[in-house]
Amino acid sequence: MNVAHGSGYRIAENARLDARNTFGVRATAPMLVEATETAALPELFGYAMLRNAATLILGGGSNLLFAGDPPGAVLALETRRIDLVEDHGDAAIVRAEAGVGWHDFVLWTLGNGLAGLENLALIPGTVGAAPIQNIGAYGVEVREHVHAVEAFDRDSGRFVRLAAVDCAFAYRDSLFKHLPDRYVVSAVEFALSRMFQPRLGYAGIEDELRAMGIDGSPRAAQVAEAVIRIRRRKLPDPAVVGNAGSFFKNPIVPAAQAEALLAANPTMPVFRSADAGSRKLSAAWLIDQCGWKGHRDGDAGVSPDHALVLVNHGTATGLELLALARRIAESVQARFGVAIEPEPRIVGARW
């Protein structure tokens, strides 16, 4: 593997990506570019290898499945600076560069007395990936605290700063997800508060706090600890068994369809969605009812603890995991008439 260095970046040819995706599947990039300084992006995208072809932006590798090798260059942002850019006493704006680990950033905010992201603790990945997917967990979505997103606009060759309202955030969706070949998220600004208002409505958090001996009004760090404990029980550690967390998005269906399904399946969880005329269903429940929890095809399988989590028990390929995911989706469609879609980006194949 040949390696070259420039000002604020490194370039490697024929780079293995096995350790750069949490599924741990084998993949090779014809060229891997590691940017250690945001200022290097204009120069890098001036090169034909990045300018004239699709470039995969790689964060922590926790939200993608390599069903094949990426066809072009892979760019990994290794920038990790965090700055308090505005402090108004009871509220603050914090800027974090794209390469900062997401969970590390959540802990940094809590350590600095800033609340808002505690329900999103222990989500794998990087800060730069957070707004692309509009990550969410335990009743909170990151868009609620995004102040602005800084990105390199490949079309203009310049850096832009987009206010949250311009990012087209939706459930597990954003402008950046729809235009992956245009914007490279370089940093995110977050609006956070020192006046903590806990969000405990999601099932399990209050029970976990009580199990921790905490009654009444918990601190933000205690809510984060409760979330961490729940996630560690439910989700396998990628360092032990390859996985990308929840593989399927919770489907959103018309309210009338949800009511008909609930009448036929009284135990089915149904949640309100942002649209009053629709409802969100539990993909985990649908998959579990189809008998997939703990299923295994060779080294491609489903976690025995959580039906949403596809796992690589050893040497499963991305294509084998994708084939299993398709079978799961087909069974849910056949039984319930509900389409479920993957959360991770699939590289090298179509869903």
N, C-alpha and C positions, 0 to 999 in steps of 0.2 A: 504494500500500500504506500503510494507516494504521498508525501505531505509537503505543502508549501505554506509559507507564512507571509502575511502582509500587515499593514498597520490596522490593528483592531480585528483581525480575523485569521483563521487557519483554513486551509483547503486540503482535503484528503480524497484520493481517488479510490474507487472500488472499496468503499467503507462498509463494514458489516454493521447492521442495525439491530441485531438480536438483543443487545443489552439496552437499546434505546426505545424499546416498546415493552409495555408491562405484560403483554401476552407472552413475550419471550419467543415469538416465532421468528424463523430465519428470514432475513431480507438483506439485500445489498444495494447500496446507493452508488450509482456511477460516479457521483461526486457529492461529498459532504462538506458543507461550509459552516464553520462555527464562528459566529460573530461575537466578539467579546466587547465591542463598543458599538453603540447605536449609530454613531457618526460614520461608521464604515458602510452602512447600507447603500447610500447613493453610489459609492464607488463599486460595490459588489454588483448592484443591478445595472451598472454600466457595462459589465462583461456580458458577452453574448451567451455564455452558458446559463446565466440567470435571466437575462433580458428577453431572450427569444424562445423560451420554453417554459412549460409549467414547472413551478418550483414548489415542492412540499415544505411547508413551514412546520418544523418539528419542535414541540415543547417537551413535556415530560413523557410523551409516548403513551399516555394513559387513556387516550380517547381515540385510538385508531386501531385498525386491524390490517396488517399487511397480508392481503390475499395474493400478492405478487410483489416483485421488486418495483420501487418507484421508477418511472420512466426517465425522469430528469434529475436535476440537482435537488439536494435536501439542505435546507437552511435551518440551523439550530441557533437560537439566540441565547447567549450565555451571559447576558447583562443582568446584574443583580443589585442595583442600587435602590435604596428606599429613602425617601425624603419627606419630611413634614413641610409642606409648601405654604399652608395657611393654618393659623391657630387662632380661633376665636373664643377660647376658654371652654365653652360647653360643646363646641363642635370644631372639626378640623378637616382639612383636605390633605390626604396623603398620596404621594406619587410613588408607584413601584414599577421598576423596569420589568420587561417581559420575561426575563429568565429567572426571576425570583420564584422559588418554590411556593405553591399556593398555601400549603399548611404552615410553612415557615412564616409566611406573611401574616396569616391569621394570628399566629402566636405573637408576632411582633406587635400587631395592633393591640392585642389584649395586654401585653406587657407595658404598653404605653398608655393604658387607661382608655382606649378607644373601643367602643362597642358597635355592633352591627353585623359582624361577620362570624360571630360565635357559632351559629347554627350550621355554618359551612366548613367547620373544622374537619380535618383529616381527608378532605377531598384531594385525590392525587392530581398532579399536573402542575402547571405554572400559572403565574399571574397573566401572562400574555394570552393564554388559552381561555381564561375565565370568561371574558366578554364574548368571545366567538361562539361558545356553546351556551352562553348565559347559564352558567352552572347553577344548580339549585339543590337544596336538601332541607328536610325538616321544616318545611313551610316558608323558606326564604329563597329568593333568587338574587343573584349578584347584581342584576340591573337596578335593584332597589337602592344600591349604594354606589353605583358608578357615577362619578361626576363628569368625567370626560375620558375619551380614549385617544391616545396619540398613536399615529400609524404612519408608515412610509407608503405613499401612494405611487405605485409603479407606473400608473398612467401619466402622471405629471412629473415624476422624478423628484417629488418634494415631500416633506413631512407635513402632515395635516393634524389638526386637533378637532375631534368631533364631540360635541356635547352629547350627553346620554340620549336626549330626545331625537338625535339624528342617527342613532345606531340601530333603529328598527328592531329593538329587542322584542322577543316573543318567547313562548315556551321552548326552551332548548334551541333558540334560534336568534340570529342577529344579521345585520347587514354584512358583517365580515364572513359569516358562514356562506352567504349567497354569492359573495365576490371574493373567493379565496385567492384568485390570481391577480387581484388588484391591491388589496391592503395587507400590509405586514404590521401587525400590532407591535409597537415598540415599547409602550408604557401605558399604564392605566392610572387615572386619578380617582380616588375614592372619597366620598363624603361620609364621615363617621362622627359619632357623638360620644360625649362623656356622660351624657344623661341616659343611663341604661334603661331600656324598656324591653323586658324579656318576651320572646315569642315562644310560647310553650304549648301552642294548640296542637302541634303534630303529635300523633299517638306515640307514646313511649317515653317522651322526654320527662314529663312530670313523674312518672313511675321510676325512672332512673335516678332522678334527683332525690326522691324519697329513699331509694335504696342506698344512696350515698349519705343519708342522714340529713338532707337539706330540705327544710320546710319553709314556707313563707316566700320571701323575695330572694332568689338566688343572685349571685354576681355573674357577670358575663363569663368570666373564666370558669365558673362552675357549670354553666350551661354548655360551654365548649367541652368540658370534661365529660359531661353526660353524653353528648353527641359522640365523642371519641369512643367511649365505652360501648355504646350501641353499635357503632360502625365496626368496631373490632370483633364484636360477637357475630355480626351478621355477614360481614364481607371478608373473604379470604385475603391474606396478605400477598401481594404480587411477588414479594421476595421469596415466598414459599411455594405458591402455585400461581402460574401465569393467569392473569385476568385483566379486564379493563373496567372493573366495577359493573354497574348496571348496563347491560348490553342493549336493552330495549327501552324506548320511551313509553311512558304511560299514554295510552291512546285517548284522544278527545273525540267524543261522538255526540250527535244531536241528543238533546235531553229526552225526546220521545223514545229513541233507541235505548238509552240508558234505563229508562223506566220499564220498558218491555223486558230487558235483560234482568233487571232487578226483580220483577215479578216472577220470572222463571227461576231465578237464582237468588233467594232472599239473603244469603250470606255474602253476596258480592259487594266489595267496597266501592262506593261511588262518591266522588268529590266534586265540588263546584269548580268551574274553570273561570277564566277571565271573561268569557262570553256567557251572558246569562242564558242563552239558548242552547248551551252545550254542557256536557259533563265530562270529567276526567275519570277514567277507569284505572284500576290497578293491573298493570301488565304482569306483575309477579303472581297475582291471584289467578289470572287467566291461564298463565303458563303452568302453574301448579295444578290447576284443575285438569289440565291435559296430560298430567303424569310425567312431566319432564324433570322435576327436581331430583337431582342425584343421577340422572341418566348419563351414560358414557358410551361413546363410540371410539374405541381405541383410546387415544390420549386426548381427544376432544370431548368435553363433557359439560354438564351443568352442575353448579355447586349443590351439594346436599343440604346446605343451610339457607340458600337464597335462590329462588327460581329465576331471578333476573340475571344472574351472573354466569356467563360462560367461562369455562376454565380450560387451561392447557395443562394436562397432567404430566407433560414431559416433552414429547417431540411432535405434537400436533402441528400441522401446517395451517397457515391462514385460510387456505381453501377448505380444509377439513372443518375448521371452526365456522366458516361461512356456510358450508353445506348444512351443518347442524342447525345454525340459526334460521336458515330458510325452512327447514323441516318444522321447527318450532312455530314459526310464523304461520305456516300453512295449516298446522293443526288448530291453532287458535282461530284462524279465519273459518275453517270448516265447522268447528263446534259452535262458535259464538257469533260468527259473521262480523268480526272486528279485525281490522288490519293493524298489526303492530310493526313498528319500524325501528331500525337500529339507532342507537345514540352515537356510537363511534363512527368516525370517517373510515370508509373502506377504500384501501389503496390497491390498485391492480385488478379490480373487478367491479361490476355493478351489483347493486342489491336486487 
